[in-house]
């Protein structure tokens, strides 16, 4: 049997293990491999992650874990990998520089490198360093062939053959220079948008609130900007957002809301707000926490042209019957395994290096 088979089996078992932690009411289950060794320890790592990073609430950690527990099944992994040829892979060492904006944000790259038959060298963000190393140990117990193929470092990267790096636009310039002689995927800032027509149902707008507020809006798949028709009325939008109003009682979010509101008021910007979310007309895509930018459009065709022109700035387009690549309301934080970041096929890249 191929190495890919054994590695795939290890991740299937990891998915079953993670299923125990996919809600805030963590429950130990029977027939999970190595559960006696790892269950209590991972429960403790979740606690440490929350203590280390105030944005990583139990609810958001559980949401991220639930997504991976549901993705790491035999059917999902086989469907994702069926069209790739892994026979000619020459094992290399691939470095991953991870972001830390949401829990386990670099896991897809980690999975992709290992399942392609390579060795991984991970440099984590200081904001998200508790969960993945522990899960790596679990994988090594499930599949001893992975021992020695998973490494973490806090030092300067060295002795690697290719790199996948995620960061801001500023760090991306540094990455592009520093890794110019290595095969690489360099990811920059991207944001997600929603296109409204004014004909959305209450359920669609309710679902959109999840795209906006999940992870406090910190992810590149979070909607940070609305495109709305001229004369759009925001009443139904604000009504749908209201169920998230308890978020203002969370200190880190409230501090950002108060600060950004003060800046807008002192600058005499026009804005609308409901006590926990501000919306401001702005052509930018990247809005601050607790703020949603919006921009008017006059026709669907002109908006399609703008979206195409700005595609390198956009991660997801949430819409209904707008274009072929749209995501339905409420689904931005539920990507499939084949939903590659920035539309760059990571597996194809890893099979060529």
DAQUIUR-V109612 format. One record per pair of residues at least 4 apart in sequence whose C-alpha atoms are under 6 Angstrom apart, sorted by the first residue. I is the first residue (numbers start at 1). J is the second residue. D is the distance in whole Angstrom. If there is no record, write none. Layout:
i-><I:I>
j-><J:J>
d-><D:D>
This chain:
i-><4:4:10:10:12:12:15:15:18:19:20:20:21:22:22:22:23:24:35:45:49:50:50:50:58:61:62:78:80:91:91:92:93:93:93:93:93:94:94:94:94:94:94:95:95:95:95:96:96:96:96:97:97:98:98:98:98:99:99:100:100:100:101:111:113:114:119:120:121:121:122:123:124:139:140:140:140:162:162:162:163:164:164:165:166:167:167:167:168:168:168:169:169:172:172:174:175:176:190:190:190:190:191:191:191:192:192:192:192:192:192:192:192:193:193:193:193:194:194:194:194:195:195:195:196:200:204:205:206:207:207:208:208:209:210:210:211:211:211:211:212:212:212:213:217:221:224:224:225:225:225:225:226:227:227:227:228:229:229:230:248:248:251:256:257:257:264:264:271:271:272:272:273:273:277:277:278:279:279:279:280:281:281:281:282:282:287:287:287:307:317:318:318:318:318:319:319:335:340:340>
j-><8:115:142:143:72:73:69:72:69:69:27:28:26:62:65:66:62:62:39:130:130:54:56:57:62:103:66:82:338:117:118:118:118:119:120:160:161:120:121:160:161:162:163:120:121:122:163:122:163:164:165:123:165:106:124:125:166:125:166:125:127:128:218:115:118:118:149:150:151:152:152:153:129:143:144:146:147:182:183:184:184:184:185:186:187:171:172:188:172:188:189:188:189:176:188:178:179:180:220:313:314:315:220:314:315:221:222:223:224:314:315:316:317:223:225:226:317:226:317:318:319:226:227:319:228:204:329:240:240:329:330:329:330:241:214:330:222:223:330:332:217:222:223:217:222:332:287:292:285:292:293:294:294:294:295:296:296:296:297:296:254:276:255:260:261:290:268:269:279:280:278:279:277:278:290:291:291:291:292:293:293:293:294:295:293:294:291:292:293:311:326:326:327:328:329:326:328:339:344:345>
d-><6:6:6:6:5:5:4:5:5:5:6:6:5:5:5:4:5:6:5:6:6:6:5:6:6:6:6:6:6:6:5:5:6:5:6:5:5:5:6:6:6:5:5:6:5:6:5:5:6:5:6:5:5:5:5:6:6:6:6:5:5:5:6:6:6:5:4:5:5:6:5:5:6:6:5:5:5:5:5:6:5:6:5:5:5:6:6:6:6:5:5:5:6:6:6:6:6:6:6:5:5:6:5:5:5:5:6:5:6:5:5:5:6:5:5:6:5:5:6:4:6:6:5:5:5:6:6:6:5:5:4:5:5:6:5:6:5:6:5:6:6:5:5:5:5:6:6:5:6:6:5:5:4:6:5:6:5:5:5:5:5:6:6:6:6:5:6:5:6:5:6:5:5:4:5:6:5:6:5:6:5:6:5:6:6:6:6:6:6:6:5:6:5:6:6:6:6:6:6:6>
